[in-house]
Amino acid sequence: MDSEEIVKTNWCIDLDWYQPNNRSFATIVRDCLCPKCRQQLKADEKEVSAADLLTAIKSCCSREPGFITGTTPVLESIFRLFLAGGNQPLDLDELGKQLSDWRGGDTYRTSADILSRLLERDQYYGLRQVAD
């Protein structure tokens, strides 16, 4: 199989994964909110919709310094990157490129090989391959 035949697999956060796996998207995302958005959404007091959380993070929280840094665990960095991009699916190459930029040029932990292994083993963030 030559390189042109390799199908690029896209990944994103599978919002439908949470309930059957006894997880709460809102609870996990709450820790990613900046103080201003947490207060505006009253995220500590009520359940906030996934759409509202994604909008707040994309338009505000992800622009705050420290949203993703070189010391943020890689899997959490991946999750936050998808949040910052409105959960738009990305292939491993694009994911690695964007993650490296966010993490200050970290190319080792953002290689396609490492990202693939981390994503395939995720049992916490609901990161899944996008069905074709």
N, C-alpha and C positions, 0 to 999 in steps of 0.2 A: 504494500500500500504506500503510495507516495504521499508527500505532505499535502498535496491539493485534495486528496480524498479524505483527509481527516476532518471530521465534523467538529466544529467548535461548539462546545456545550456552554450554554448560558446558565448563570446562577442568580438567585435572588432570595429574599425572605419569603417563605411560604406562609402567608397569614392563616391559611386553613390548617396548618400543622399544629398549632398551639392547643386548641381545645381537646382534640383526641389524645394529646400527649400530656394532659393535665398541666399546662403552662398558660401563663397570661402574657400576651404580647404587651399590653398596657403596663403591667408591672415591670417587665424587663426594660421597656423603653423609658419609663419614668426616670431612671437613673441617668439617662442621656440628655434629659431636658435641662436647659439653663434655668436658673432661679426665676427669671422673669416669666418664662413660658409655663413653668410649673405652677406659679401663682395664678397666671391668667387662666390656665386650663383647669385650675383647682384639681390637679392630678393626684394630690394626696388624699382628696376627699371623695372623689367619685371615679367611676370607670369612664375613660375618655376613648372616643372612637379611634380606630387605627388611622383613618384618613386625617383626623385632626392632629394626631401625634406626628404623622409623616409630614404634614404641611408645616407645623411649627418647627420641627427639626430642620427641614430643608431651607426654610426661609429665615430662620433666626439662630437656633442653637448651634448648628454646624458651622456658623460663622464666628463663633466664640473661640478665642485662643484656648488651646488644650482639648478641643473636641476629640481629636485623634492626634496622638504624639508617638514618638519612637518608643516610649515606655508602655504604651497601651498594649495589652496582650493582643496578639495577632488576630485571633478569632473574634475578639470584641471589636478590633479595628475594622475587620471585614463587615461585621454587623452594622457598625456606625457608618461605614462608607455607603452601604446600601440605604440606610436611613437618610443620610445627607443627600443622596441622589434621588430621593423619592421612590426608592425600591425598584429602580429601572434595572432590568437584567443586564449582566455583564459576563463576557467570557473571561477565562483565566488570564489571558494576556492583558486585556484592558483593566481587569481588576488589579492585577499585579502592578501595572503602571501607575494607576491612580493611588493605590495604597502606598507605593514607594514615595510618591510625591507628598502625600499626607504625613508619612512617617520620616520625612527628612532624608530621603535618598536610600532607605533601607532596601537593598536589592536582594539580599540573601533570603530573608524571611518572607519576601513577597514574590519569590519565584513561582512559576506555574506549577512545578512539581510539589512544592511544599503547600501551596494553596489548595491544590487538588486533594492532598491527603487530609488536610484540616477540614475542608468542606465535606468530604465524604464521611468523616467520623463525627460531624457535629450532631449532638443530641440536646443542645441547649437553646440555640438561637433560631432554629427552624430554617436554616440555610439549605436550600434544595435546588436541584437542577430544574430548569424550566422545561416543561413538556413541549415537544415540537408540535 
